[in-house]
Amino acid sequence: MNSKHIRSNEHNTIQQLAKTLMVQGTTSDAGKTTLVAALCRIFARQNKKVAPFKPQNMALNSAVTACGGEIGRAQAVQARAANIEPEVDFNPVLLKPNSDTGAQVIIHGKAISDMEAAAYHDYKKVAMQAVLTSHQRLSKRFEYIMVEGAGSPAEINLRAGDIANMGFAEAVDCPVILIADIDRGGVFAHLVGTLDLLSKSEQNRVVGFVINRFRGDIALLQSGLDWLEERTGKPVLGVIPYLHGLTIAAEDAVDTQQVTEKPKLKVIVPVYPRMSNHNDLDPLRWHQDIDLEFIYASEQQKTPLSAADLIILPGSKNVRADLAFLKEQGWHDDIAKHLRYGGKVWGICGGYQMLGKNIADPLGIEGQPGTSSALNYLPITTTLTANKTLTNVSGELSLSDDTANISGYEIHAGQSQLISAEIQNETLQPIIKIDNENIGLVTNDGQIAGSYLHGLFDQGEALQLIIKWCGASISPPISHQQQENIALDKLADACQEHLDLAKLNQILTTWRN
């Protein structure tokens, strides 16, 4: 590694050792996450020590690191692209919305407080120090740091005290690539408009553009690329084609793309406002024998849950509020009807809590203090506590006298207990054994099951066992990790072909030298 420079600014004095490159987007979902992942995989193939980094992430999909910290799921995927284990420094600030105006603030992997938007705005100076500390630590250990921005750098109302985009880039003095999604339309307006809304110093650190998700004949785009370069004086570093069937977990938005033609199993997922870790469901969505449908509520009229073999209640960042929403839609009645017709129900984390007797939040961890009556299918009661469980686990799944080895992770504030008085006349079986401890439950009639474990569907053997429990048989799936690695290689191959990597390396080598 070559030492670059020492820069003094209002935030800190930073000795930058690694070559840092930041990818910012003209909009959310422009392709920042996937471009950073691709660059991580490309540098890893060159045997370079490369790390992903996102200063501030706002997402309800998260992962647990080996040290028991919590980071955005996207940074865990990018770490896999770099062939390294996830670390809390890859995403030093994570915001998990629990209402329209508030979020849980997680610094260096640990939840410190719930804050309203105005309070967090005042807290940003403290958050920036956490960001710079993480970047400094990574700079001493890696040759390259590939940084992902958040949203757009041209969001005027968020410019003051920014730590997610140009505020970070200015603090560490790194070059920036601006990426835009041509599939949305208006790509040249997005790029030129974003650039024009930046300050002069910010414009100067934008070293080039990448156009993402292009379909068609590149020759038809060339006149636009020439105009863009002449208009801005900055190069187009690449045009990445639309990659169909790219099975990489979405950062936060629910990806409803399906690959199923002749399904053997129908699965539906009711979508509540604070649904979290929906990436749990990707292995089902990607499997050729499974038809998975997300059911969204309509503002005009109630949308019933359609007929299915399996209903999955996913995780939630605000379980009591999402439970109330589920009942408002009448989905609790649809679940009862589904069970009367012999269907299966599986609860994950917050969805598991909803299947119990009640959910208590005496400290107001996720909203106003209080207790809510749950769906009353499992004899458990849940209490939300200030200490969040964050752990990676492995063990054994047991269903219908069959077993499968599993691994996954737990992220939850609630602690659930069996109500002994309620189970005297019931026979319940634990479904998961971890370190000789039984967790999760399945009812005696074999219709309802759930646990706190995320990532359970990621292993092919476990997924087949659960589908067998539902009364169907599917072709053997490859593991989620294998599938994601195949997708990351496909993405990196496309970027190696369509990006000007020589120009990019020149930029990284000569920046500020």
C-alpha positions in Angstrom: 0.0 0.0 0.0 1.1 3.5 -0.7 0.6 6.3 1.8 -1.4 9.1 0.1 -1.6 12.1 2.2 -2.6 13.7 5.5 -5.6 16.0 5.3 -6.8 18.3 8.0 -10.4 19.4 8.1 -13.1 20.4 10.6 -14.0 16.8 11.4 -10.6 15.3 12.1 -7.0 14.8 10.9 -7.1 11.7 8.7 -4.1 9.7 7.6 -5.4 7.9 4.5 -3.5 4.8 3.5 -5.9 2.8 1.4 -7.1 4.0 -2.0 -10.7 5.1 -1.4 -13.3 5.3 -4.1 -17.0 6.3 -3.5 -20.0 5.4 -5.6 -22.9 7.8 -5.4 -26.2 7.6 -7.2 -28.5 10.0 -8.8 -31.4 8.2 -7.1 -32.1 5.4 -4.7 -31.7 2.0 -6.3 -29.6 3.4 -9.1 -27.1 0.6 -8.7 -24.7 1.8 -6.0 -24.9 -1.4 -4.0 -24.2 -3.7 -7.0 -21.4 -1.6 -8.4 -19.6 -1.6 -5.1 -20.1 -5.3 -4.8 -18.8 -5.8 -8.4 -15.7 -3.7 -7.7 -15.0 -5.6 -4.5 -15.2 -8.9 -6.4 -12.9 -7.5 -9.2 -10.2 -6.3 -6.8 -10.5 -9.6 -4.8 -9.9 -11.5 -8.0 -6.7 -9.5 -8.3 -5.7 -10.7 -4.8 -6.1 -7.1 -3.5 -7.2 -6.5 0.0 -10.4 -4.6 -0.5 -13.2 -3.7 1.9 -16.7 -2.4 1.4 -17.9 0.7 3.3 -21.1 2.5 3.7 -20.9 5.5 6.1 -24.6 5.6 6.9 -27.2 3.1 5.9 -31.0 3.3 6.4 -32.5 -0.1 6.0 -34.6 -2.7 7.8 -32.5 -5.6 6.4 -29.5 -6.3 8.5 -26.9 -8.9 9.3 -24.9 -10.0 12.4 -21.1 -9.9 12.4 -18.9 -12.4 14.2 -18.4 -10.0 17.1 -22.2 -9.7 17.6 -22.6 -6.3 15.9 -25.4 -5.3 13.4 -24.8 -3.9 10.0 -26.7 -3.4 6.8 -27.4 -6.6 4.8 -25.9 -5.0 1.7 -22.5 -4.6 3.3 -22.6 -8.3 4.3 -23.2 -9.1 0.7 -20.4 -6.8 -0.4 -18.0 -8.4 2.1 -18.8 -11.8 0.5 -17.9 -10.2 -2.8 -14.6 -9.2 -1.3 -14.1 -12.7 0.1 -13.9 -11.4 3.7 -16.1 -11.7 6.8 -18.5 -8.9 7.6 -17.3 -6.3 10.2 -19.1 -3.5 12.0 -16.6 -1.0 10.5 -18.1 -1.7 7.0 -21.3 0.1 8.1 -20.6 2.3 11.2 -24.0 4.0 11.2 -27.2 2.0 10.6 -30.6 3.6 10.9 -33.6 1.2 11.3 -36.9 3.1 10.8 -39.5 2.2 13.4 -42.0 5.0 12.4 -42.5 7.6 9.7 -40.3 10.1 11.6 -38.1 8.0 13.9 -35.5 5.3 13.8 -33.3 3.1 15.9 -29.7 4.4 15.7 -27.0 1.8 15.6 -23.4 2.9 16.0 -20.5 0.4 15.4 -23.0 -2.4 15.5 -24.8 -1.6 18.7 -28.2 0.1 19.2 -27.7 3.3 21.2 -31.1 5.0 21.0 -34.3 5.7 19.2 -34.3 9.2 17.7 -36.7 11.4 15.8 -35.4 12.9 12.6 -34.8 16.3 14.1 -32.8 14.8 17.0 -30.7 12.7 14.7 -29.9 15.8 12.6 -28.3 17.3 15.7 -26.5 14.0 16.4 -24.8 13.8 13.0 -21.6 15.4 14.2 -21.2 12.5 16.7 -22.1 10.0 14.0 -19.6 11.5 11.7 -16.8 10.8 14.2 -17.9 7.1 14.3 -17.8 7.1 10.5 -14.3 8.6 10.3 -13.0 6.3 13.0 -14.2 3.2 11.1 -12.7 4.5 7.8 -9.4 5.2 9.5 -9.2 1.7 11.0 -10.0 0.1 7.6 -7.5 2.4 5.8 -4.7 0.8 7.9 -5.7 -2.8 7.0 -6.8 -2.7 3.4 -5.4 -1.6 0.0 -8.8 -0.4 -1.4 -12.0 0.8 0.2 -15.1 0.8 -2.0 -17.6 3.2 -0.5 -21.4 3.2 -1.2 -23.3 6.5 -0.8 -27.0 6.7 0.2 -29.9 8.0 -1.9 -28.6 11.0 -3.9 -26.0 13.6 -3.0 -28.3 16.3 -4.5 -31.0 16.0 -1.8 -30.9 19.7 -0.9 -32.7 19.3 2.4 -30.2 16.7 3.6 -27.0 18.6 2.6 -26.3 20.3 6.0 -24.2 18.0 8.1 -24.2 15.3 5.5 -22.3 12.1 6.4 -23.6 9.7 3.8 -22.5 11.3 0.5 -20.4 14.3 -0.3 -20.0 15.2 3.3 -18.0 12.0 3.8 -16.2 12.3 0.4 -15.1 15.8 1.3 -14.0 14.7 4.8 -11.7 12.0 3.5 -10.9 13.6 0.1 -11.8 10.7 -2.1 -12.9 10.6 -5.8 -16.6 9.9 -6.6 -18.3 8.0 -9.4 -21.8 9.0 -10.2 -24.1 6.1 -11.3 -27.6 6.4 -12.8 -30.2 3.9 -13.9 -31.2 4.3 -17.5 -34.0 1.8 -17.2 -35.9 4.5 -15.2 -35.7 7.0 -18.1 -34.2 10.5 -18.1 -30.7 9.3 -17.4 -28.9 12.3 -18.8 -31.1 14.7 -16.9 -30.4 12.7 -13.7 -26.6 12.9 -14.2 -26.4 16.5 -15.4 -29.0 17.7 -12.9 -27.3 16.0 -10.0 -23.9 17.4 -11.0 -25.2 20.9 -11.3 -26.7 20.8 -7.8 -23.3 20.1 -6.2 -20.9 22.7 -5.0 -17.8 23.4 -7.1 -15.5 21.4 -4.9 -17.9 18.5 -5.0 -18.2 18.7 -8.8 -14.5 18.5 -9.0 -14.3 15.2 -7.1 -16.8 13.5 -9.5 -14.3 11.7 -11.8 -16.8 10.0 -14.1 -20.2 8.5 -14.8 -21.6 5.0 -15.0 -24.9 4.2 -16.7 -26.6 1.2 -15.3 -29.2 -1.3 -16.6 -28.9 -0.5 -20.3 -31.0 -2.6 -22.8 -30.5 -2.5 -26.5 -27.8 -1.4 -29.1 -25.1 0.7 -27.5 -24.5 2.4 -30.8 -27.9 4.1 -30.4 -26.7 5.6 -27.1 -23.4 6.9 -28.3 -24.5 10.4 -29.3 -25.9 10.9 -25.8 -22.7 9.7 -24.2 -20.7 12.1 -26.4 -23.0 15.0 -25.4 -22.7 14.1 -21.8 -18.9 14.1 -21.8 -18.8 17.4 -23.8 -21.4 19.0 -21.5 -19.7 18.0 -18.2 -16.0 17.5 -19.2 -16.2 14.2 -17.4 -15.8 10.7 -18.9 -18.4 8.0 -19.1 -16.5 5.1 -17.4 -19.0 2.4 -18.5 -22.4 1.4 -19.6 -23.5 -1.7 -17.7 -26.2 -3.9 -19.4 -29.4 -5.0 -17.8 -28.6 -8.3 -16.1 -31.6 -10.5 -16.0 -32.1 -12.9 -13.1 -29.4 -11.4 -10.9 -30.0 -13.2 -7.6 -28.4 -10.7 -5.3 -30.3 -9.5 -2.2 -31.9 -6.1 -2.5 -30.7 -3.6 0.0 -34.1 -2.5 1.3 -36.8 -2.4 -1.4 -38.7 -5.6 -1.8 -37.7 -7.3 -5.1 -40.8 -9.0 -6.5 -39.0 -10.5 -9.6 -40.0 -14.1 -10.0 -38.4 -16.9 -11.9 -41.2 -19.5 -11.5 -43.1 -20.9 -14.4 -44.7 -24.1 -13.1 -44.7 -23.9 -9.3 -45.2 -26.8 -7.0 -45.8 -24.6 -4.0 -47.6 -21.3 -3.5 -46.3 -19.1 -0.7 -47.7 -15.7 0.2 -46.2 -13.0 2.5 -48.3 -10.2 3.9 -46.3 -7.0 3.8 -46.6 -4.8 6.8 -45.2 -1.2 7.0 -42.1 -2.1 9.1 -41.4 -5.6 7.6 -37.7 -6.4 8.2 -35.1 -8.8 6.8 -37.3 -9.7 3.8 -34.1 -11.2 2.3 -35.0 -14.3 4.3 -37.5 -15.0 1.5 -35.1 -14.7 -1.4 -34.3 -18.5 -1.6 -38.0 -19.2 -2.0 -38.5 -16.4 -4.5 -35.5 -17.6 -6.6 -36.5 -21.3 -6.6 -38.0 -22.5 -9.9 -40.6 -24.7 -8.1 -41.9 -22.0 -5.7 -44.3 -19.2 -6.5 -43.8 -16.5 -3.8 -46.1 -13.5 -3.7 -45.9 -10.4 -1.5 -49.4 -9.2 -0.6 -49.6 -5.4 -0.2 -52.5 -3.6 1.4 -54.6 -1.3 -0.7 -55.5 2.2 0.4 -58.9 2.0 -1.4 -60.1 -1.4 -0.1 -59.0 -4.3 1.9 -56.8 -6.8 0.0 -57.4 -10.4 1.2 -54.6 -12.9 1.4 -54.9 -15.2 -1.6 -55.1 -18.9 -1.5 -51.8 -20.6 -0.8 -50.0 -23.6 0.6 -47.9 -21.6 3.1 -48.3 -18.1 4.7 -45.1 -16.7 6.1 -45.2 -13.9 8.6 -41.8 -12.1 8.3 -39.8 -10.1 10.7 -40.8 -6.6 11.9 -39.0 -3.6 13.3 -42.2 -2.5 15.1 -44.1 -5.7 16.0 -47.1 -4.3 17.8 -47.8 -1.6 15.2 -47.4 -4.2 12.4 -49.6 -6.6 14.2 -52.3 -3.9 14.5 -51.9 -3.2 10.8 -52.3 -6.9 10.0 -55.5 -7.0 11.9 -56.8 -3.8 10.4 -56.5 -5.4 7.0 -58.5 -8.4 8.1 -55.5 -10.6 7.4 -55.9 -12.4 10.8 -59.2 -13.7 9.6 -57.6 -14.8 6.3 -55.0 -16.7 8.3 -57.7 -18.4 10.3 -59.5 -19.4 7.1 -56.2 -20.6 5.6 -55.6 -22.9 8.6 -59.2 -24.3 8.5 -58.5 -25.4 4.9 -55.3 -27.2 6.0 -52.7 -24.6 5.1 -49.4 -24.0 6.9 -48.1 -20.9 8.6 -44.5 -20.0 9.5 -43.4 -17.1 11.6 -40.0 -15.6 11.5 -38.8 -13.4 14.5 -41.4 -10.7 14.7 -43.8 -13.0 12.8 -43.1 -15.7 15.4 -44.0 -13.2 18.2 -47.2 -12.4 16.4 -48.2 -16.1 16.6 -48.2 -16.0 20.4 -50.6 -14.9 23.0 -49.5 -11.3 23.6 -46.6 -8.9 23.0 -45.6 -6.5 25.8 -43.4 -3.4 25.4 -43.3 -1.9 28.9 -40.3 0.3 28.1 -41.6 1.7 24.8 -38.7 0.0 22.9 -40.6 0.1 19.6 -43.2 2.8 20.3 -45.7 3.7 23.0 -45.5 1.4 26.0 -48.2 -1.2 26.3 -49.3 -4.7 25.6 -51.0 -6.1 22.5 -53.0 -9.3 22.1 -51.4 -11.4 19.4 -52.9 -14.1 17.1 -53.0 -16.7 19.9 -51.8 -19.7 17.9 -48.7 -20.5 20.1 -48.6 -20.6 23.9 -45.9 -18.0 24.2 -45.8 -14.5 25.6 -43.2 -11.9 24.4 -41.7 -9.0 26.3 -39.5 -6.4 24.5 -36.4 -5.5 26.4 -33.6 -2.9 26.1 -31.0 -5.5 25.3 -31.1 -6.7 21.7 -30.1 -10.3 20.9 -27.5 -10.3 18.1 -25.9 -13.7 17.4 -24.9 -16.1 14.6 -25.9 -19.7 15.4 -25.8 -23.2 13.9 -27.7 -26.3 14.9 -30.3 -28.8 13.7 -33.8 -28.4 12.3 -36.4 -31.1 13.1 -39.7 -31.4 11.3 -42.0 -34.4 10.7 -39.3 -36.8 12.1 -36.7 -35.5 9.6 -33.7 -33.4 10.4 -31.3 -31.0 8.6 -28.3 -29.0 9.7 -28.8 -25.3 9.7 -27.2 -22.0 10.4 -28.5 -18.5 10.6 -28.7 -15.4 12.9 -30.9 -13.8 15.5 -31.7 -10.1 15.7 -34.5 -9.3 18.1 -35.4 -7.2 21.2 -38.1 -9.5 22.3 -37.8 -12.4 24.7 -40.5 -15.1 24.4 -41.5 -17.5 27.1 -43.8 -20.6 27.1 -46.9 -20.1 29.2 -46.8 -23.3 31.2 -50.5 -23.1 32.3 -51.5 -23.0 28.7 -49.6 -26.0 27.5 -50.9 -28.7 29.9 -53.3 -30.0 27.3 -51.2 -29.3 24.3 -48.3 -31.1 22.7 -45.7 -28.8 21.2 -42.5 -29.8 19.7 -39.3 -27.6 19.4 -38.1 -27.4 15.8 -34.5 -26.2 16.3 -31.8 -27.3 18.6 -28.8 -25.0 19.1 -26.0 -25.9 21.6 -28.4 -28.4 23.2 -31.0 -25.7 23.6 -34.5 -26.1 22.0 -35.9 -23.0 20.2 -38.9 -22.4 18.1 -42.1 -24.4 18.1 -44.4 -26.4 15.8 -48.0 -27.2 16.9 -49.2 -30.8 17.4 -51.3 -30.7 14.3 -48.2 -29.7 12.3 -49.8 -26.6 10.8 -48.1 -23.7 12.6 -44.4 -23.2 13.2 -42.0 -20.5 13.9 -38.7 -19.3 15.5 -36.4 -16.3 15.9 -33.9 -17.7 13.3 -33.2 -15.6 10.2 -31.5 -17.2 7.2 -33.2 -20.6 7.8 -34.2 -20.9 4.1 -30.7 -20.2 2.9 -29.6 -23.9 3.2 -30.9 -26.2 0.5 -31.4 -29.2 2.8 -33.4 -27.1 5.3 -35.5 -25.5 2.6 -36.4 -28.9 1.2 -37.4 -30.1 4.6 -39.7 -27.2 5.2 -41.3 -27.6 1.8 -41.8 -31.3 2.5 -43.5 -30.2 5.8 -45.8 -28.2 3.6 -46.7 -31.3 1.6 -44.7 -30.6 -1.5 -41.4 -31.8 -3.1 -39.0 -29.5 -4.9 -35.9 -30.0 -6.9 -32.7 -29.7 -4.8 -31.7 -26.1 -4.5 -28.2 -24.9 -4.3 -27.3 -23.0 -1.1 -28.1 -19.3 -0.9 -24.4 -18.6 -0.5 -23.5 -20.5 -3.6 -26.3 -18.8 -5.6 -25.2 -15.4 -4.4 -21.5 -16.1 -5.3 -22.6 -17.1 -8.8 -24.5 -13.9 -9.1 -21.6 -11.8 -7.8 -19.3 -13.4 -10.4 -21.8 -12.7 -13.1 -22.0 -9.1 -12.0 -18.2 -8.7 -11.8 -17.8 -10.3 -15.2 -20.2 -7.8 -16.7 -18.4 -4.9 -15.0 -15.0 -6.1 -16.1 -16.3 -6.2 -19.7 -18.1 -2.9 -19.7 -16.2 -0.6 -17.3 -13.0 1.2 -18.2 -11.0 -0.4 -15.4 -7.7 1.0 -16.8 -9.1 4.5 -16.5 -10.4 3.7 -13.0 -7.1 2.4 -11.8 -5.4 5.5 -13.2 -7.8 7.7 -11.2 -7.1 5.8 -8.0 -3.4 6.0 -8.6 -3.1 9.6 -9.4 -5.8 11.1 -7.2 -4.3 14.1 -5.3 -0.7 12.8 -6.0 
